[in-house]
Amino acid sequence: MLNQGLTILLYMFAFATGCMTLVLSVVFHIRESYEWTKYFIVFHASLLLVMVLQVLNVFVDVFLGNTVASVTGIVIQSLLAANVSFLIAFVPFFTTWIIAQPWRNPFRVLFFFLAGAYMALSVLDMIFSSTWVFQSSMMLVFVSTLFFCIFVIVKNLKTIIQPDVRTVSKAIIILSFVMIPLLAISIVFPDLRYISYPIYFMAFSIIILVYLFIYFKRMPHAPVRELTYEHVSKFHITEREYEVVKHIKSGFTNKEIASALGISVNTVNNHVANIFFKMQVRSRIDLLNVLNQE
């Protein structure tokens, strides 16, 4: 029970970092016109779904009865098999897109074949109740596909045009080589995938998060326009009322405005009422909207 609890906790951390990466990736895609970003979103969402389905498998084993667990487990494993099969075909395509190299026909046939083989092995594994041979073969197919893609990126690293993407690719290559021992052991001991997958996914998500944080930090901020008397003079606002408007825009309460200007709260209330009347607004929110439009 303790091991399963720690596994669930590990998946929760992986899921959290994956969700943050996915959300920021969508924002990045909206702001930028890079063609590859939409494929990355599909890729990362599929990986995130793998994490969700795997942790659901653990939940089913821990919290549900045998009959319900068996039926639910088959449904989850079927979805997981379909998703991983999709990734086996999609990841090589996405990799070749990143390095701007067309996906050659032999590779296309090969990875569609491997995706079909993974699906067939998954079905056999469900029929014969988690047989070691089938599980190890499934791990071998997935890990081999993954490292083939890493090899392709290493070989063609110089063809990646964008320097930032090249740097991220180098970080992913280093991570992948660091993870080789654990992933290799997972082929022999398939149950270790419940540890190796979330660790790899979480580290991968953190690399992408760092890249996105740096991107958003570098992004130029829109200049804040200072409110001047000319902006409000057309509403016949007096200079004293203009001072009140500036403080309202800064988020001051009437009491704070009175203290800042050295006048009574009643006087501020009268000024605010006059401002609302002259600018034809009913609330501070309406006033701020009018000021932002000026």
Buried (B, 14 or more C-beta within 10 A) or exposed (E): EEEBEEBBEBBEBBBEBBBBBBEBBBEBBEEEEEEBBEBBBEBBBBBBBBBBBBBBBBBBEEEBEEEEBEEBBEEBBBBBBBBBBBBBBBBBBBBBBBBEEEBEEEBBEBBBEBBEBBBBBBBBBBEEEEBEEBBBBBBBBBBEBBBBBBEBBEEBEEEBEEEEBBBBBBBBBEBBEEBEEBBBEBBEBBEBBBBBBBBBBBBBBBBBBEBBEEBEEEEEEEEEEEBEEEBBEEBEBBEEBBBBBBBBBEEBEBEBBBEBBEBEBEBBEBBBEBBBEBBEBEEBEEBBEBBEEE
